Amino acid sequence: MYPILFHIGPISVYSYGFMLVLAFVISTSLAKQKAKKEGISPDLIVNLSTYLLLGGIAGARLLYVFLNIEEYRKTPLQIFMLQRGGLSFYGGMLGGFLAGFLFVRKYKLSLVKTADFISPYLALGQAIGRIGCFLRGCCYGKETSFFLRVRFPDEVVFRHPTELYASLLNFFIFLFLYHSYKNKYFAGETFLIYLMLYSLKRFLLDFLRGDLPPIYFNLTIFQILSIFVFFLALSLFFYKRKKIFYEKKGI
């Protein structure tokens, strides 16, 4: 566990914050390259990424603080210490969606086409960001004797490296979305697939998480949200497919 990577004079560079910045830089750079090939302004992608980053972090932090309100009542200034971790994906998704909605309204873009374009790079950013979770020691797994295990410096037990599982699975989601984007069947398909794959991944991995207590039916709150997101995205996916099928048939 390396919560602090290095020091620059009196300034501490936190691993969590560093990986967030690295995720933004790499994902935005690759999205810019893709944009050039498709005739989209790279500057537009940078602006969009900035909107999503700020909206996503704000939403993710607000939900995390809300779910851990007792901790932050004691030390309210810790709310602003983002470099030390503490973000919730579903809060980030909502905050990012609202920021993205404002962006596409401002620049008169298609919401679903923009969501399709950016989805692979969201997954890539999450893959990189989860490494920051591992370095900080948050989002840790349950105790295990499984051969894939880690032991943090301040503990004597071994745990599932759930942060690394999440990072690897997010990277596979990125690869799948990146290569399937050009063959999408309808506008919005890539984004819906992203939601389905992410929510499925989150639902399964939470069974191995050691930091999230179950609330209903032995499920965490994020597993319950994942079920909702998965079936909503799945329903929209099949609805759009069915609609296009019947339109082609002239029915």
C-alpha positions as CSV (number, residue, x, y, z in Angstrom):
1,M,0.0,0.0,0.0
2,Y,1.5,3.3,-1.1
3,P,-1.0,6.1,-0.2
4,I,1.8,8.7,-0.9
5,L,3.9,8.1,-4.0
6,F,6.5,10.7,-3.5
7,H,7.2,14.2,-2.2
8,I,8.1,17.4,-4.1
9,G,9.5,19.5,-1.3
10,P,6.8,20.0,1.2
11,I,4.1,18.7,-1.2
12,S,2.9,15.1,-0.9
13,V,1.8,13.4,-4.2
14,Y,-1.0,11.0,-3.2
15,S,-1.3,7.8,-5.3
16,Y,-5.1,8.0,-5.5
17,G,-5.1,11.6,-6.9
18,F,-2.2,10.8,-9.2
19,M,-4.0,7.8,-10.8
20,L,-7.1,9.9,-11.3
21,V,-5.1,12.5,-13.2
22,L,-3.3,9.8,-15.1
23,A,-6.6,8.2,-16.0
24,F,-7.9,11.5,-17.3
25,V,-4.8,12.3,-19.4
26,I,-4.6,8.8,-21.0
27,S,-8.3,8.4,-21.7
28,T,-8.7,11.9,-23.1
29,S,-5.6,11.5,-25.3
30,L,-6.9,8.3,-26.8
31,A,-10.3,9.8,-27.3
32,K,-8.8,12.8,-29.1
33,Q,-7.0,10.5,-31.5
34,K,-10.2,8.6,-32.2
35,A,-12.0,12.0,-32.7
36,K,-9.5,13.1,-35.3
37,K,-10.2,9.9,-37.4
38,E,-13.9,10.5,-37.2
39,G,-13.7,14.2,-38.1
40,I,-14.6,15.4,-34.6
41,S,-12.9,18.4,-33.1
42,P,-10.2,17.2,-30.5
43,D,-10.8,20.4,-28.5
44,L,-14.5,19.4,-28.2
45,I,-13.4,16.1,-26.6
46,V,-11.1,17.8,-24.2
47,N,-13.9,20.1,-23.1
48,L,-16.4,17.2,-22.8
49,S,-13.8,15.2,-20.8
50,T,-13.4,18.1,-18.4
51,Y,-17.1,18.4,-17.9
52,L,-17.4,14.7,-17.2
53,L,-14.5,14.7,-14.9
54,L,-15.7,17.6,-12.7
55,G,-19.4,16.4,-12.8
56,G,-18.3,12.8,-12.1
57,I,-16.0,13.7,-9.2
58,A,-18.6,16.0,-7.6
59,G,-21.4,13.3,-7.9
60,A,-19.1,10.5,-6.8
61,R,-17.9,12.4,-3.7
62,L,-21.4,13.6,-2.7
63,L,-22.8,10.0,-2.7
64,Y,-19.7,8.7,-0.9
65,V,-20.0,11.3,1.8
66,F,-23.7,10.7,2.1
67,L,-23.2,7.0,2.6
68,N,-20.4,7.7,5.2
69,I,-21.9,10.7,6.8
70,E,-21.1,9.7,10.4
71,E,-17.4,9.7,9.6
72,Y,-17.4,13.1,8.0
73,R,-19.5,14.7,10.7
74,K,-16.5,14.3,13.0
75,T,-14.0,15.7,10.4
76,P,-15.9,17.8,7.9
77,L,-12.8,19.2,6.3
78,Q,-12.0,15.6,5.1
79,I,-14.8,16.0,2.6
80,F,-12.5,18.1,0.4
81,M,-9.5,15.7,0.7
82,L,-10.1,14.0,-2.6
83,Q,-6.5,12.9,-3.0
84,R,-7.1,10.5,-0.1
85,G,-9.9,8.6,-1.9
86,G,-13.6,8.2,-1.3
87,L,-15.6,8.2,-4.6
88,S,-18.7,6.2,-5.5
89,F,-19.2,5.1,-9.1
90,Y,-23.0,5.5,-9.2
91,G,-22.8,9.0,-7.8
92,G,-20.1,9.7,-10.4
93,M,-22.3,8.3,-13.1
94,L,-25.2,10.5,-12.2
95,G,-23.0,13.6,-11.8
96,G,-21.2,12.8,-15.1
97,F,-24.5,12.3,-16.9
98,L,-25.8,15.7,-15.7
99,A,-22.6,17.4,-16.7
100,G,-22.6,15.6,-20.1
101,F,-26.3,16.6,-20.6
102,L,-25.4,20.3,-20.0
103,F,-22.5,19.9,-22.4
104,V,-24.4,18.5,-25.3
105,R,-27.2,21.0,-24.8
106,K,-24.6,23.8,-24.9
107,Y,-22.9,22.5,-28.1
108,K,-26.1,21.1,-29.7
109,L,-24.8,17.6,-29.9
110,S,-26.6,14.2,-29.9
111,L,-26.7,12.9,-26.4
112,V,-26.8,9.2,-27.3
113,K,-24.1,9.5,-30.0
114,T,-21.8,11.4,-27.6
115,A,-22.4,8.8,-24.8
116,D,-21.5,6.0,-27.3
117,F,-18.3,7.7,-28.3
118,I,-17.1,8.4,-24.8
119,S,-18.1,5.0,-23.1
120,P,-15.0,3.0,-24.0
121,Y,-12.8,5.7,-22.5
122,L,-14.9,5.9,-19.4
123,A,-14.1,2.2,-18.9
124,L,-10.4,2.8,-19.5
125,G,-10.4,5.7,-17.0
126,Q,-12.0,3.4,-14.4
127,A,-9.4,0.7,-15.1
128,I,-6.6,3.1,-14.4
129,G,-8.3,4.8,-11.5
130,R,-8.8,1.4,-9.7
131,I,-5.1,1.1,-9.4
132,G,-5.2,4.2,-7.3
133,C,-7.7,2.4,-5.0
134,F,-5.2,-0.5,-4.6
135,L,-2.3,1.8,-3.9
136,R,-4.3,3.6,-1.2
137,G,-5.8,0.4,0.3
138,C,-9.5,1.3,-0.1
139,C,-12.2,-0.8,-1.8
140,Y,-10.4,-3.9,-0.3
141,G,-11.5,-7.5,-0.5
142,K,-12.6,-10.1,2.0
143,E,-10.1,-12.3,3.8
144,T,-9.1,-15.3,1.6
145,S,-6.7,-18.2,1.2
146,F,-7.1,-18.0,-2.6
147,F,-3.8,-18.1,-4.5
148,L,-4.6,-14.6,-5.9
149,R,-4.3,-12.6,-2.7
150,V,-2.6,-9.6,-1.1
151,R,-1.6,-8.5,2.3
152,F,-1.5,-4.9,3.2
153,P,1.4,-3.6,5.3
154,D,-0.8,-2.9,8.4
155,E,-2.5,-6.3,8.4
156,V,-1.7,-9.9,9.1
157,V,-4.5,-11.4,6.9
158,F,-4.6,-11.9,3.2
159,R,-7.4,-10.4,1.1
160,H,-8.8,-10.6,-2.4
161,P,-7.2,-7.8,-4.5
162,T,-10.7,-6.6,-5.6
163,E,-9.3,-3.3,-6.8
164,L,-7.0,-5.2,-9.3
165,Y,-9.9,-7.5,-10.3
166,A,-12.0,-4.4,-11.1
167,S,-9.1,-2.7,-13.0
168,L,-8.6,-5.8,-15.2
169,L,-12.3,-6.2,-15.9
170,N,-12.7,-2.6,-16.7
171,F,-9.9,-2.8,-19.1
172,F,-11.6,-5.8,-20.9
173,I,-14.8,-3.7,-21.0
174,F,-12.8,-0.9,-22.7
175,L,-11.3,-3.3,-25.3
176,F,-14.7,-4.8,-26.1
177,L,-16.5,-1.4,-26.4
178,Y,-13.6,0.0,-28.4
179,H,-13.7,-2.7,-31.0
180,S,-17.5,-3.1,-31.1
181,Y,-18.2,0.7,-31.4
182,K,-17.9,0.8,-35.2
183,N,-20.3,-2.1,-35.6
184,K,-23.1,-0.8,-33.3
185,Y,-26.6,-1.5,-34.4
186,F,-28.2,1.7,-33.2
187,A,-27.3,5.0,-31.6
188,G,-26.9,4.5,-27.8
189,E,-26.0,0.8,-28.1
190,T,-22.4,1.2,-26.9
191,F,-23.4,3.2,-23.9
192,L,-26.1,0.6,-23.0
193,I,-23.6,-2.2,-23.3
194,Y,-21.2,-0.3,-21.1
195,L,-23.9,0.0,-18.4
196,M,-24.8,-3.7,-18.6
197,L,-21.2,-4.8,-18.4
198,Y,-20.2,-2.5,-15.7
199,S,-23.2,-3.2,-13.5
200,L,-22.7,-7.0,-14.0
201,K,-19.1,-6.6,-13.0
202,R,-19.9,-4.5,-10.0
203,F,-22.6,-6.9,-8.8
204,L,-20.3,-9.9,-8.9
205,L,-17.3,-8.2,-7.4
206,D,-19.2,-6.9,-4.4
207,F,-19.5,-10.5,-3.2
208,L,-15.7,-10.3,-2.7
209,R,-15.6,-6.8,-1.2
210,G,-14.7,-6.6,2.5
211,D,-15.6,-2.9,3.0
212,L,-19.3,-2.9,2.1
213,P,-21.8,-4.4,4.5
214,P,-24.9,-6.0,3.0
215,I,-28.2,-4.2,3.6
216,Y,-31.0,-6.3,2.0
217,F,-31.1,-10.0,1.1
218,N,-27.4,-10.2,1.8
219,L,-26.7,-7.6,-1.0
220,T,-24.9,-4.3,-0.7
221,I,-26.5,-1.1,-1.8
222,F,-24.4,-1.0,-4.9
223,Q,-25.4,-4.5,-5.9
224,I,-29.0,-3.4,-5.6
225,L,-28.3,-0.4,-7.8
226,S,-26.4,-2.6,-10.2
227,I,-29.4,-4.9,-10.6
228,F,-31.6,-1.9,-11.4
229,V,-29.1,-0.4,-13.9
230,F,-28.5,-3.7,-15.6
231,F,-32.1,-4.5,-16.3
232,L,-33.0,-1.0,-17.2
233,A,-30.1,-1.0,-19.8
234,L,-31.0,-4.5,-21.0
235,S,-34.7,-3.5,-21.5
236,L,-33.7,-0.4,-23.5
237,F,-31.3,-2.5,-25.5
238,F,-33.8,-5.0,-26.6
239,Y,-36.5,-2.4,-27.1
240,K,-34.3,-0.5,-29.5
241,R,-33.3,-3.7,-31.3
242,K,-36.9,-4.9,-31.6
243,K,-38.0,-1.5,-32.9
244,I,-35.3,-1.3,-35.6
245,F,-36.1,-4.9,-36.6
246,Y,-39.8,-4.2,-37.1
247,E,-39.0,-0.9,-38.9
248,K,-36.8,-2.8,-41.4
249,K,-39.6,-5.4,-41.9
250,G,-42.0,-2.5,-42.5
251,I,-44.3,-3.7,-39.7
